[in-house]
Amino acid sequence: MKINRFFDKKIFIVSGMILFILSGCGSSETVSESRTIPSDSSSGSEEVSTASAPVKGARDNTPVCLVPEASGTVTYENEFAHLDASNSSEGYVIVRYTGESPKVKLQITGPDETTYTYNLNSQTPTDEVFPLQSGNGEYLVNVYENIEKTQYSMVFSQMVEVNISNEFSPFLYPNQYVNFTKDDAAISKGQELSYSCNNDLEVVSSVYNFMIDNITYDYTEAETVQSGYIPDIDEVLSTKKGICLDYAVLMSSMLRSQRIPTRMEVGYAGTAYHAWISTYITDVGWVNGIIEFDGTEWSLMDPTFASNVNEKELKSFIGDGSNYSVKYIY
């Protein structure tokens, strides 16, 4: 399933990672160096070839990890929660729970009326970042404390008017789910994978190929994962295994740090709850699902599946993409 270099301009678009491959990234021109060194043999010297080194691509691969800030200029609070909306124009809000309940939920409902539910850190007061992924308009932010079992009581509620200055900001900043910093090993890996790339499309291709070649599905984790699980991208990179959410979050983090707007999407693949990504490419727009174009027909592919099943099974399941439905975007 690896996306190879094509010179006949075959196009691959990834639904959560796009692949318009006009020339392969990482497989571009390399430089080989040879040198002569002294030898103990009677010939007096021998020629040794050093390893080929990749050539730097035209694209700047320096990571840009945006840092959310609780500036304190627009805040709302009571004894249970603190909401900082100072940078809502950047596509995020910051919430900190300040009560005493051991189990707390946050709900954010945007102008599209989709309600996102998160777990809040209730052990220590911690600023947590949440995306405003539904565009401009009013967002209702509610905090709930657990009473017993599955019953919750609302302890904080605030309406926030949002006007996002850059529509891509929510998908470039880190947040509670897609959490990354400049010091993460995964971000350095993304920089390495982007080294020989000449454009964003090649970056997506390089990251995608790395994922399907190196990360395997963790069936044990899939059977034991708890509700509210949030991936650690460096752990996924180190162990080289994970569930669909791990795949999606690791890729999203790498691509966002390379200035490529990326949505981590959660929904259904058939009847299975699943996660994948979509990316934005200039002059193309948002590309959803992973789509392969062979010059005649389009077919949808999935990054998690791509690394774990054969091509026949993959295409049989994906078909025309109707098995996929997006429920949430992070």
N, C-alpha and C positions, 0 to 999 in steps of 0.2 A: 504493500500500500504506500510505499514511499513515493513522494512526489519528486520525480527526477528532472534533470535539465532537458528542456525541449528547445530546439532551434527552429522548429516549424511553427512556433508561436501558438502552441496549444495553451489553453487558458484554464487555470484551476482557480475557482473562487471558493473560499472556505466560509461556511456559514458561521462560523464563529471564528474563523481564521481564514482569511482569504488567500488565495494563491493564484495570482495572475502571474504565470511564470513565463517571462520572455527570455530571460537568461538566468541560469541558476545562481543562487547566492551561496558562497562558500565553496562552490565548485568552479569558480571563475579562475582566471589566469593565476598561476603560481610561479614562484621563482626558485630554481634549483641552483645550488652553489656547490662547486667541487674545489678541492684544494689538494695540494701535494704535501705529504708529511714524511719525515724521515722514517725509514724502516730498518729493522734489524736483519732483513733478508739480504742476500747477495746483490739484489737489484738496486739497493741503495735507497729506494723510495717507492711509495705506493700511493695511488690516488683514492681518496675517500670522498664519497658524496654525502653531504649533510641532508637532513630531511627538508622536503619542500616546505616553503613558508607561504601562507596565504597572502594575497595582495590586498591592501586596504582599499575598500570600496569608496565610491564618491560620496556616499551618504555619511553624515556625522553620526556615529554610534554612541556618543557620550550619553549616559543615562540622565534623564531628567525626572527626578522623583519629587513631585509636588508635595508640599507639606501643609495639611490643613491647620488652621489657626483659630483658636478661641480668643478673638480680639477683644471681646468685652464691650463692644460699642452698642450691640443690640442683644439684650438678654432678657430672659423671663425665668422666674424661679418661685418656688415655695419651699416648704420644709422637706419635700420629697424629691424634688428634681430641679436641675438647672439646665436651661436650654440656651445655647449661644447661637444666634442666627446672624451674627455680624457679617459672615461671608456667604450668605445664602445665594448671592449673585454668582458665586463660583460653583454652585451646584451641590452644596452640602450644608448640614447643620451638625452641631456637636451637642451631645446630651450626656449629662452626668447624674447618676442616681445618688441621692443624699439621704435616703430614708434608712430603715432598719430591717426591711423584709428580706429573707434569704432567697426569694424567688420573685423576679420582676420582669415584666414584659413592656416593650415599647411598640406602639403602633403609629405608623405614619401613613396618612391617606392623602394622596395628591389630587390634582385637578382632573385626572382621568378616572378617579374614584376607585383605583386599585389600592387596597390596604396591605401594607407590608408589616409583618410582625417580627420583632427581634427580641432576643434575650438581652437584658442589661446586666452589666457586672454589678452585683449587689454586695460583693465581699469587701471591696475598698472603693472609695470615690475615684472613679476613672473617667476621663473624657473619652467618649466614643464617637466616631464619625459615621454619619449616615447620609447616603446620597439622596438628592432630590431629582429622581430620574424621570419624573412625569412632566417636565417642562415648566413653563411659567403658569402662575396662578396661585390659588390658596392651598396650603398644606395644613392639615390638622395633625398635631402632635400630641399623643396621649400616652401616659405612663400608668401602668396597672401593677398593683401589689397582689400577690397570691394570698387568698384567704384560707382555702383548703382544697386539696385535690386539684381539680381543674377550674375552680372558681377564683375570679379576680375582681378587685375593686379599683376603679379609676381614682388616682390620687393627684394627677396633674393633667391639665389640658390647655393647649394654646394653639390658636390659629396664626399662621405666618404667611404673609403675602410675599411671594417669590418672583423675582424678575432676573432670570439667569442671563448674564452678559455673553457667555460663550456656550452654545448648546452642547459642546463636546466635553465641557469641564467635568460633569458628573462621571464621565467615563475615562478620565485621565487621573483624577485624584484617587488615592487609596481610601478605603472605607472599612467598616467592620468586617465584611466578608473578604474583599479583595484588599488585603492588608500587606503593605510592603514599604521598605525604606531603602535609602541609598546604600546602607551597610549590609543588606541581605546578599547572601551568596547567589541566590537566584537572579538577582538583578545584574550581578557581575557576569553570570552565565549568559543572560540576555545580551549584554554588551559584546561578549565574545562571539555569540552566534550571529550578531549583526555586523561584525567587523568587515567582512568582504562584500557587504550588500551595497547596492547602488540606489535603491529606493525602498519605500515601505512594503511593496508587494514582495520583494525578495526577503525582507526581514520576517514577514509572516510565514513565508515558505520555509525559511531556515529554522525558525522556532517550531513550526509544525512537524517538520521532519525529525527534529531532535526528540520531540515528545513521543512520536509513534515508534521511534527506534529504541528509546531508552526507558520509558515509563510503562510499567505493566499494571494491569488491574489487580487490586488487592481484594480478593473475595472474602477473606477473613474480616477485614475492616468493613466491608459492605454488609456483612451479617451482624456486626456488633456496634456499628456507628449509632451514636445517640442523637436525639433531636437537638438542634442548635449547634451541631458540630461546625467548627470553623477551621479550615486548613491552615497549616503552617507551611509556607512555600519552601522554606529551606529544608524542612524535614522531608517533604515530598521529593525534592531534588536529591537529597542525601540517600534516602532509602530506595529511590527510583520505583516507587509503587504508590498506588492510591486509588480512590474511587473517582467517579466522574466529576465530583465537585473539586477534588484535588487537581485533576487535569485542567479544568476550566479556570480555577483561581491562579494556578501557576502560570498558565499561558497569558491570562489577562494581566497579571502583574508584570511579566516580561515585556509585553507589548505596550502597556501604558507607560512604562519607564522609557520606552523608545519613542514616546510622543505619538503613538498610534491609538486613537480612541477605540476602546474595546469594551463591549458589554458582556458581562457574565450573565448568562440566561439560564433560568430554571423552569422546567415545565415537564411535559410528558413525551416520551418516546414510546409510542404504543401505549401500554398501560403502566409502564415503568416511570417512576419519578426520576428525572435525569437533569444533567447540567451540561451546557456547551457554551460557545461564545460566538459573538459576531463582531466584526471590525468595520471601521470606516476608512475607506480609501478615497483620497481626493480624486475628483473627476469620475468616480464610480458610485460613491454613496455607501450606505450601510449594506453589507452583504450578510445574509442570515443563513445559517446552516452551512455545511461545507459542500460546495457545489463544484462538480467537475464538468468542464465543457470540452468535448473531444472534437469539436469542429462541426458536429451534427446535432448531438443531443446533450441535454443537461441531466445530471444525476446528482443526488444529494449524498454526502458522506458525513460521518460523525467522527470526531477526533478520538474519543474514548474507544469506540468500536474499532477504529482504524488500526489501533495498536494491538488488538486482541482477537480479532476474527479474520477469516480469510475474505478476499474480495467478493466472492460469490455470495457468501452469507450476508455481507455488509450491504450489497446492492439489493439483495432480495428483501431485506428488512426495510431499507430506506425508501426504495421505490421512487415515487414522485415527491416525497417529502411530507405527504399528508399524515404520516404517523407522528409528526412532530407538532407540538403546540406550546407556545411560550406562555408561562403564567406570571413569572416575575423577572425583573431585570435589575442587576446590581452593578 
